């Protein structure tokens, strides 16, 4: 049986060093088989924030898989936001925005739900593209059938209990249908 630590919304640039140290220590004893980080490494996608996140990742005692969040796209440099929204993420965190990690028991597939813009005032809300859903289905279909399948994204696919009206990622229903059809367990 595998142990996976899931963390999210680190927001380097607004972190408390004491909390960061406590998190690193917690992740080290005992070390999980995998650390999954589901986005928002930075507060404002600044280079210094990405460097802090990169240094944090280098201290993790286990392999990790990460996907970007909406805070990992610059809200300050609109040219960068539109022409190369994940450039800094790729440079400091991971070249892939939709990575995959597998071993003999599990497969973890990352999805990028962060978007450079939206056709609404709040650009922070995530969304999945139709082609992205098709690609996920193909990736999951190609996996060996015995693997337990996990899909990770920054934005929620389901509202939490007690908050049925909470906003979920755009096309969440189609993404959930794809996950059900591919026997995703988590």
Beta strands, then each sheet from edge to edge (+ up, - down):
strand 1: 4-7
strand 2: 34-38
strand 3: 64-67
strand 4: 100-102
strand 5: 106-110
strand 6: 148-152
sheet 1: 1+ 2+ 3+
sheet 2: 4+ 5- 6-
end
